[in-house]
Amino acid sequence: ASSSVRTTTLARVLSKPPFTPYDSFVVDKGSDDGVIVGNLVYANDALVVGRMSSVTSRVSFVTLFSSGGEEQEFSISRTGVSVSVVGKGGGNFEMYVPKDFDIVIGDQLVEPSSDTSVVASVYAVDESSQNSFKKVYARVPKPIFQSKWVLIDTQ
C-alpha cells in the first residue's frame, strides 16, 4: 500500500536568477542526500515549483516549471481536467484551450502526481482571438525567487 506521506529533504538555495539561467535554482543537496533527477521541488508544503534536472553528489540544479519553453501537463484543481501548459519565465505560464473550455480566473493548476500541490493560479483569460481557442495566463502564487530554502521530494 502506498502511503501519502512525503519524504522531503530541506535544501538551501545557493544560486538563483539572475545568477542562474532563467527560472532555475542551484541547491545544496545532491545524490549523497538521496536526490535524483526528476524529484519534485517545493517552495513550501503546498506549492510545487519544479523538478531536479541535474544532480551531482553535493549540489543539484532545479528547473522550475515556469522556465521558458518548458511544456508540461497540469490538472485544474476545480475540475480535475488536464491541460498542457508552457512556461514563459519569471514564474509565468500560458496555455491555449478551446473557447468553451471550463477555466476561470482564480483556478489553481496542480501537479498531477501530487494533486494537493499548487503550481500556479490563473490570472487572466483572453477570449478576444478570432480562432476557436482562448489564451489563458497563470502565474506562481508566491514570489519564488525570494526563496532561501526549498523542499525536495525524495520518496
MDAnalysis code that builds the backbone (N, CA, C; Angstrom):
import MDAnalysis as mda
import numpy as np

u = mda.Universe.empty(465, n_residues=155, atom_resindex=np.repeat(np.arange(155), 3), trajectory=True)
u.add_TopologyAttr("name", ["N", "CA", "C"] * 155)
u.add_TopologyAttr("resid", np.arange(1, 156))
u.add_TopologyAttr("resname", ["ALA", "SER", "SER", "SER", "VAL", "ARG", "THR", "THR", "THR", "LEU", "ALA", "ARG", "VAL", "LEU", "SER", "LYS", "PRO", "PRO", "PHE", "THR", "PRO", "TYR", "ASP", "SER", "PHE", "VAL", "VAL", "ASP", "LYS", "GLY", "SER", "ASP", "ASP", "GLY", "VAL", "ILE", "VAL", "GLY", "ASN", "LEU", "VAL", "TYR", "ALA", "ASN", "ASP", "ALA", "LEU", "VAL", "VAL", "GLY", "ARG", "MET", "SER", "SER", "VAL", "THR", "SER", "ARG", "VAL", "SER", "PHE", "VAL", "THR", "LEU", "PHE", "SER", "SER", "GLY", "GLY", "GLU", "GLU", "GLN", "GLU", "PHE", "SER", "ILE", "SER", "ARG", "THR", "GLY", "VAL", "SER", "VAL", "SER", "VAL", "VAL", "GLY", "LYS", "GLY", "GLY", "GLY", "ASN", "PHE", "GLU", "MET", "TYR", "VAL", "PRO", "LYS", "ASP", "PHE", "ASP", "ILE", "VAL", "ILE", "GLY", "ASP", "GLN", "LEU", "VAL", "GLU", "PRO", "SER", "SER", "ASP", "THR", "SER", "VAL", "VAL", "ALA", "SER", "VAL", "TYR", "ALA", "VAL", "ASP", "GLU", "SER", "SER", "GLN", "ASN", "SER", "PHE", "LYS", "LYS", "VAL", "TYR", "ALA", "ARG", "VAL", "PRO", "LYS", "PRO", "ILE", "PHE", "GLN", "SER", "LYS", "TRP", "VAL", "LEU", "ILE", "ASP", "THR", "GLN"])
u.atoms.positions = np.array([
    [0.854, -1.196, 0.000],
    [0.000, 0.000, 0.000],
    [0.883, 1.235, 0.000],
    [0.551, 2.199, -0.817],
    [1.371, 3.409, -0.856],
    [0.843, 4.398, 0.167],
    [1.762, 5.027, 0.835],
    [1.386, 5.993, 1.866],
    [1.400, 7.376, 1.249],
    [0.563, 8.268, 1.780],
    [0.513, 9.605, 1.199],
    [1.518, 10.538, 1.885],
    [2.294, 9.997, 2.805],
    [3.290, 10.816, 3.497],
    [4.503, 10.997, 2.581],
    [4.856, 12.248, 2.341],
    [6.022, 12.540, 1.509],
    [7.268, 12.573, 2.383],
    [8.349, 12.106, 1.821],
    [9.639, 12.269, 2.469],
    [10.320, 13.423, 1.763],
    [10.630, 14.465, 2.514],
    [11.261, 15.612, 1.872],
    [12.582, 15.934, 2.559],
    [13.459, 16.540, 1.798],
    [14.741, 16.997, 2.289],
    [14.773, 18.514, 2.123],
    [15.143, 19.206, 3.183],
    [15.265, 20.664, 3.112],
    [16.596, 21.007, 2.444],
    [16.557, 21.880, 1.450],
    [17.781, 22.273, 0.746],
    [17.882, 23.791, 0.716],
    [19.097, 24.278, 0.862],
    [19.320, 25.713, 0.787],
    [19.532, 26.096, -0.675],
    [18.929, 27.200, -1.071],
    [19.114, 27.708, -2.431],
    [20.452, 28.448, -2.459],
    [21.392, 27.924, -3.238],
    [22.732, 28.517, -3.326],
    [22.789, 29.614, -4.375],
    [22.010, 29.438, -5.431],
    [22.056, 30.390, -6.536],
    [20.707, 30.395, -7.236],
    [20.292, 31.583, -7.683],
    [19.010, 31.718, -8.376],
    [19.120, 32.902, -9.320],
    [18.091, 33.135, -10.163],
    [18.185, 34.278, -11.086],
    [18.469, 35.558, -10.304],
    [19.259, 36.464, -10.822],
    [19.825, 36.494, -12.188],
    [21.148, 35.751, -12.335],
    [21.563, 34.972, -11.320],
    [22.871, 34.311, -11.368],
    [22.808, 32.908, -11.936],
    [21.615, 32.433, -12.259],
    [21.444, 31.143, -12.923],
    [20.613, 31.410, -14.173],
    [20.583, 30.453, -15.095],
    [19.667, 30.618, -16.228],
    [18.251, 30.841, -15.705],
    [17.439, 31.526, -16.489],
    [16.091, 31.883, -16.046],
    [15.348, 30.719, -15.443],
    [14.677, 30.995, -14.354],
    [13.789, 30.037, -13.723],
    [14.478, 28.719, -13.389],
    [15.628, 28.853, -12.731],
    [16.308, 27.671, -12.210],
    [16.999, 28.052, -10.907],
    [17.231, 27.050, -10.087],
    [17.931, 27.225, -8.811],
    [19.072, 26.216, -8.755],
    [20.124, 26.549, -8.010],
    [21.122, 25.567, -7.606],
    [20.931, 25.398, -6.101],
    [20.853, 24.134, -5.638],
    [20.616, 23.864, -4.217],
    [21.737, 23.002, -3.639],
    [21.847, 23.028, -2.303],
    [22.970, 22.378, -1.630],
    [22.732, 20.915, -1.243],
    [21.904, 20.211, -2.010],
    [21.699, 18.783, -1.764],
    [21.911, 18.044, -3.080],
    [22.380, 16.801, -2.972],
    [22.641, 16.019, -4.178],
    [22.425, 14.543, -3.927],
    [23.072, 13.723, -4.767],
    [22.859, 12.278, -4.685],
    [23.287, 11.719, -3.326],
    [24.258, 12.344, -2.661],
    [24.649, 11.907, -1.309],
    [23.475, 12.009, -0.342],
    [22.507, 12.881, -0.662],
    [21.338, 13.094, 0.206],
    [20.104, 12.363, -0.314],
    [20.266, 11.514, -1.320],
    [19.134, 10.760, -1.853],
    [18.368, 11.481, -2.951],
    [18.927, 12.579, -3.453],
    [18.258, 13.343, -4.506],
    [18.552, 12.702, -5.859],
    [17.512, 12.572, -6.691],
    [17.698, 12.056, -8.049],
    [17.011, 12.979, -9.053],
    [17.450, 12.889, -10.309],
    [16.823, 13.667, -11.378],
    [15.341, 13.305, -11.438],
    [14.499, 14.310, -11.537],
    [13.060, 14.085, -11.614],
    [12.329, 14.320, -10.297],
    [13.070, 14.378, -9.162],
    [12.410, 14.680, -7.881],
    [11.675, 16.011, -7.979],
    [10.475, 16.077, -7.425],
    [9.735, 17.340, -7.377],
    [10.343, 18.252, -6.324],
    [10.252, 19.567, -6.578],
    [10.801, 20.564, -5.664],
    [9.687, 21.522, -5.266],
    [9.589, 21.784, -3.966],
    [8.517, 22.598, -3.400],
    [9.079, 23.866, -2.764],
    [8.345, 24.986, -2.909],
    [8.708, 26.218, -2.205],
    [8.193, 26.146, -0.771],
    [7.095, 25.417, -0.566],
    [6.555, 25.147, 0.765],
    [5.686, 23.900, 0.629],
    [5.022, 23.490, 1.699],
    [4.261, 22.238, 1.656],
    [3.222, 22.182, 0.554],
    [2.691, 23.323, 0.161],
    [1.560, 23.319, -0.768],
    [1.891, 23.861, -2.155],
    [3.131, 24.283, -2.382],
    [3.484, 24.914, -3.658],
    [4.649, 24.177, -4.307],
    [4.360, 23.453, -5.391],
    [5.403, 22.727, -6.110],
    [5.895, 23.623, -7.251],
    [7.216, 23.778, -7.375],
    [7.748, 24.781, -8.306],
    [8.574, 24.209, -9.455],
    [9.033, 22.962, -9.330],
    [9.861, 22.430, -10.407],
    [10.351, 21.032, -10.120],
    [11.353, 20.623, -10.924],
    [11.939, 19.290, -10.800],
    [13.452, 19.375, -10.829],
    [14.088, 18.386, -10.221],
    [15.541, 18.250, -10.312],
    [15.897, 17.912, -11.755],
    [16.753, 18.721, -12.364],
    [17.115, 18.446, -13.750],
    [18.534, 17.922, -13.878],
    [19.384, 18.170, -12.881],
    [20.710, 17.565, -12.894],
    [21.217, 17.506, -11.461],
    [21.895, 16.403, -11.150],
    [22.274, 16.119, -9.766],
    [23.734, 15.691, -9.723],
    [24.514, 16.294, -8.817],
    [25.861, 15.796, -8.527],
    [25.816, 15.272, -7.085],
    [26.943, 14.855, -6.561],
    [26.914, 14.265, -5.215],
    [26.476, 15.270, -4.156],
    [26.835, 16.554, -4.327],
    [26.546, 17.521, -3.263],
    [25.644, 18.689, -3.651],
    [25.510, 18.974, -4.923],
    [24.617, 20.062, -5.347],
    [23.744, 19.588, -6.500],
    [22.614, 20.279, -6.684],
    [21.684, 19.910, -7.746],
    [21.143, 21.156, -8.413],
    [20.652, 20.943, -9.610],
    [20.108, 22.007, -10.435],
    [18.610, 21.763, -10.568],
    [17.806, 22.752, -10.199],
    [16.352, 22.659, -10.271],
    [15.880, 23.485, -11.459],
    [15.108, 22.877, -12.365],
    [14.459, 23.637, -13.428],
    [13.021, 23.881, -12.991],
    [12.661, 25.147, -12.877],
    [11.309, 25.486, -12.451],
    [10.326, 25.211, -13.583],
    [9.091, 24.839, -13.214],
    [8.072, 24.567, -14.224],
    [7.855, 25.776, -15.136],
    [8.054, 26.986, -14.588],
    [7.787, 28.202, -15.364],
    [8.921, 28.575, -16.306],
    [9.985, 27.786, -16.334],
    [11.121, 28.073, -17.209],
    [10.646, 28.200, -18.661],
    [11.158, 29.176, -19.379],
    [10.696, 29.469, -20.738],
    [10.740, 28.258, -21.655],
    [9.606, 27.957, -22.285],
    [9.542, 26.870, -23.239],
    [9.279, 25.502, -22.636],
    [9.368, 25.373, -21.302],
    [9.074, 24.085, -20.664],
    [7.587, 23.813, -20.823],
    [7.247, 22.643, -21.343],
    [5.836, 22.295, -21.512],
    [5.520, 21.093, -20.648],
    [4.443, 21.156, -19.892],
    [4.028, 20.004, -19.107],
    [2.534, 19.990, -18.896],
    [2.076, 18.849, -18.395],
    [0.652, 18.658, -18.130],
    [0.383, 18.960, -16.662],
    [-0.592, 19.803, -16.413],
    [-1.066, 20.027, -15.056],
    [-2.570, 19.777, -15.044],
    [-3.137, 19.665, -13.853],
    [-4.583, 19.496, -13.725],
    [-5.173, 20.763, -13.137],
    [-6.424, 21.029, -13.491],
    [-7.151, 22.140, -12.886],
    [-7.811, 21.581, -11.629],
    [-7.501, 22.140, -10.458],
    [-7.973, 21.518, -9.216],
    [-9.494, 21.500, -9.124],
    [-10.153, 22.535, -9.634],
    [-11.609, 22.628, -9.526],
    [-12.326, 21.569, -10.358],
    [-11.763, 21.224, -11.532],
    [-12.454, 20.309, -12.445],
    [-11.749, 18.970, -12.609],
    [-10.461, 18.904, -12.262],
    [-9.692, 17.670, -12.448],
    [-9.233, 17.435, -13.866],
    [-9.519, 18.364, -14.774],
    [-9.172, 18.199, -16.184],
    [-7.699, 18.564, -16.409],
    [-7.013, 17.772, -17.252],
    [-5.610, 18.038, -17.576],
    [-5.483, 19.101, -18.653],
    [-4.461, 19.931, -18.523],
    [-4.168, 20.941, -19.543],
    [-2.670, 20.938, -19.818],
    [-2.314, 21.281, -21.036],
    [-0.918, 21.409, -21.423],
    [-0.522, 22.872, -21.253],
    [0.522, 23.107, -20.462],
    [0.910, 24.457, -20.064],
    [2.358, 24.701, -20.475],
    [2.650, 25.909, -20.957],
    [4.014, 26.257, -21.361],
    [4.557, 27.332, -20.416],
    [5.763, 27.094, -19.904],
    [6.431, 28.082, -19.065],
    [6.859, 29.276, -19.898],
    [6.692, 30.491, -19.329],
    [7.073, 31.717, -20.040],
    [8.175, 32.477, -19.313],
    [8.717, 31.897, -18.245],
    [9.764, 32.566, -17.477],
    [9.177, 33.459, -16.400],
    [9.967, 33.729, -15.377],
    [9.551, 34.648, -14.314],
    [8.360, 34.167, -13.504],
    [8.152, 32.860, -13.439],
    [7.021, 32.328, -12.683],
    [5.706, 32.378, -13.441],
    [5.756, 32.629, -14.763],
    [4.542, 32.769, -15.576],
    [4.331, 31.582, -16.508],
    [3.050, 31.344, -16.822],
    [2.649, 30.257, -17.710],
    [1.594, 30.742, -18.683],
    [1.495, 30.026, -19.823],
    [0.441, 30.282, -20.809],
    [-0.102, 28.961, -21.304],
    [-1.352, 28.975, -21.710],
    [-1.925, 27.802, -22.364],
    [-3.015, 28.245, -23.315],
    [-3.239, 27.423, -24.332],
    [-4.345, 27.640, -25.270],
    [-5.344, 26.523, -25.044],
    [-6.603, 26.894, -24.873],
    [-7.661, 25.892, -24.681],
    [-8.836, 26.268, -25.577],
    [-9.699, 25.292, -25.899],
    [-10.880, 25.621, -26.714],
    [-11.715, 26.710, -26.036],
    [-12.398, 27.518, -26.848],
    [-13.184, 28.634, -26.300],
    [-14.220, 28.201, -25.276],
    [-14.769, 26.981, -25.430],
    [-15.801, 26.538, -24.492],
    [-15.221, 25.773, -23.297],
    [-13.897, 25.747, -23.181],
    [-13.237, 25.021, -22.092],
    [-13.520, 25.711, -20.759],
    [-13.819, 24.925, -19.720],
    [-14.171, 25.458, -18.398],
    [-12.916, 25.799, -17.596],
    [-12.479, 27.058, -17.680],
    [-11.368, 27.538, -16.865],
    [-11.634, 29.007, -16.577],
    [-11.441, 29.411, -15.326],
    [-11.770, 30.780, -14.918],
    [-10.633, 31.376, -14.097],
    [-10.628, 32.688, -13.999],
    [-9.641, 33.381, -13.171],
    [-9.757, 32.864, -11.747],
    [-8.619, 32.564, -11.149],
    [-8.606, 32.024, -9.794],
    [-8.445, 30.515, -9.754],
    [-8.666, 29.826, -10.890],
    [-8.451, 28.376, -10.909],
    [-6.997, 28.068, -10.568],
    [-6.793, 26.992, -9.839],
    [-5.446, 26.558, -9.455],
    [-5.006, 25.424, -10.371],
    [-3.769, 25.498, -10.847],
    [-3.169, 24.395, -11.588],
    [-2.361, 23.574, -10.601],
    [-2.522, 22.255, -10.655],
    [-1.810, 21.378, -9.723],
    [-0.998, 20.347, -10.490],
    [0.064, 19.876, -9.864],
    [0.929, 18.843, -10.423],
    [0.195, 17.519, -10.239],
    [-0.053, 16.762, -11.340],
    [-0.926, 15.586, -11.255],
    [-0.497, 14.526, -10.239],
    [0.816, 14.327, -10.057],
    [1.247, 13.261, -9.150],
    [1.066, 13.652, -7.685],
    [0.846, 14.933, -7.418],
    [0.624, 15.360, -6.030],
    [-0.496, 16.384, -6.059],
    [-1.733, 15.905, -6.204],
    [-2.814, 16.814, -6.581],
    [-3.233, 17.818, -5.512],
    [-2.515, 17.858, -4.388],
    [-2.781, 18.935, -3.430],
    [-1.758, 20.049, -3.602],
    [-0.800, 19.861, -4.498],
    [0.288, 20.820, -4.630],
    [0.059, 21.778, -5.785],
    [-0.173, 23.017, -5.444],
    [-0.445, 24.050, -6.440],
    [0.831, 24.408, -7.194],
    [0.702, 24.611, -8.502],
    [1.796, 25.083, -9.344],
    [1.592, 26.557, -9.673],
    [0.354, 26.917, -10.041],
    [0.071, 28.279, -10.489],
    [-1.413, 28.575, -10.366],
    [-1.730, 29.881, -10.401],
    [-3.118, 30.340, -10.392],
    [-3.406, 31.100, -11.676],
    [-4.591, 30.872, -12.232],
    [-5.000, 31.583, -13.439],
    [-5.322, 33.036, -13.068],
    [-4.719, 33.995, -13.799],
    [-4.997, 35.407, -13.508],
    [-5.621, 36.158, -14.679],
    [-5.668, 35.547, -15.863],
    [-6.310, 36.219, -16.999],
    [-6.716, 35.188, -18.037],
    [-7.834, 35.455, -18.703],
    [-8.312, 34.615, -19.796],
    [-8.651, 35.550, -20.953],
    [-7.941, 35.376, -22.072],
    [-8.137, 36.246, -23.234],
    [-8.974, 35.509, -24.271],
    [-10.221, 35.941, -24.435],
    [-11.123, 35.295, -25.388],
    [-11.286, 36.132, -26.656],
    [-10.392, 37.102, -26.881],
    [-10.571, 38.025, -27.997],
    [-10.131, 37.444, -29.344],
    [-9.405, 36.337, -29.319],
    [-8.905, 35.772, -30.569],
    [-10.057, 35.389, -31.496],
    [-9.801, 35.484, -32.801],
    [-10.834, 35.135, -33.784],
    [-10.925, 33.623, -33.991],
    [-9.889, 32.876, -33.554],
    [-9.958, 31.428, -33.777],
    [-10.734, 30.752, -32.647],
    [-10.744, 29.435, -32.629],
    [-11.604, 28.708, -31.699],
    [-10.934, 28.442, -30.341],
    [-9.809, 29.114, -30.106],
    [-9.113, 28.923, -28.837],
    [-9.069, 30.216, -28.036],
    [-8.924, 30.061, -26.727],
    [-8.667, 31.227, -25.880],
    [-7.321, 31.019, -25.197],
    [-6.666, 32.127, -24.873],
    [-5.349, 32.077, -24.256],
    [-5.529, 32.320, -22.760],
    [-4.927, 31.454, -21.957],
    [-5.066, 31.540, -20.504],
    [-3.688, 31.818, -19.910],
    [-3.636, 32.757, -18.976],
    [-2.379, 33.131, -18.321],
    [-2.441, 32.723, -16.858],
    [-1.327, 32.142, -16.370],
    [-1.261, 31.746, -14.962],
    [0.108, 32.126, -14.425],
    [0.189, 32.263, -13.105],
    [1.498, 32.540, -12.504],
    [1.604, 31.851, -11.148],
    [2.834, 31.640, -10.738],
    [3.105, 31.077, -9.421],
    [2.561, 32.045, -8.381],
    [1.787, 31.551, -7.399],
    [1.106, 32.457, -6.463],
    [1.985, 32.992, -5.337],
    [3.288, 32.924, -5.486],
    [4.192, 33.356, -4.413],
    [5.488, 33.811, -5.078],
    [6.168, 34.795, -4.509],
    [7.440, 35.244, -5.117],
    [8.552, 34.220, -4.893],
    [8.590, 33.174, -5.732],
    [9.524, 32.070, -5.503],
    [10.988, 32.472, -5.626],
    [11.260, 33.569, -6.328],
    [12.672, 33.931, -6.496],
    [13.264, 34.518, -5.223],
    [12.423, 34.727, -4.208],
    [12.932, 35.162, -2.909],
    [13.219, 33.964, -2.004],
    [12.913, 32.759, -2.482],
    [13.092, 31.556, -1.660],
    [14.552, 31.376, -1.260],
    [14.763, 31.104, 0.031],
    [16.104, 30.778, 0.516],
    [16.238, 29.274, 0.717],
    [15.110, 28.610, 0.853],
    [15.084, 27.165, 1.086],
    [14.020, 26.542, 0.191],
    [14.216, 25.291, -0.191],
    [13.189, 24.527, -0.894],
    [13.119, 23.133, -0.251],
    [12.016, 22.459, -0.502],
    [11.859, 21.076, -0.070],
    [11.959, 20.192, -1.294],
    [12.750, 19.129, -1.196],
    [12.916, 18.190, -2.299],
    [12.198, 16.904, -1.909],
    [11.321, 16.446, -2.786],
    [10.577, 15.207, -2.557],
    [11.518, 14.037, -2.833],
    [11.909, 13.296, -1.817],
    [12.896, 12.223, -2.012],
    [12.311, 10.847, -1.748],
    [10.986, 10.715, -1.834],
    [10.413, 9.386, -1.539],
    [10.777, 8.375, -2.601],
])
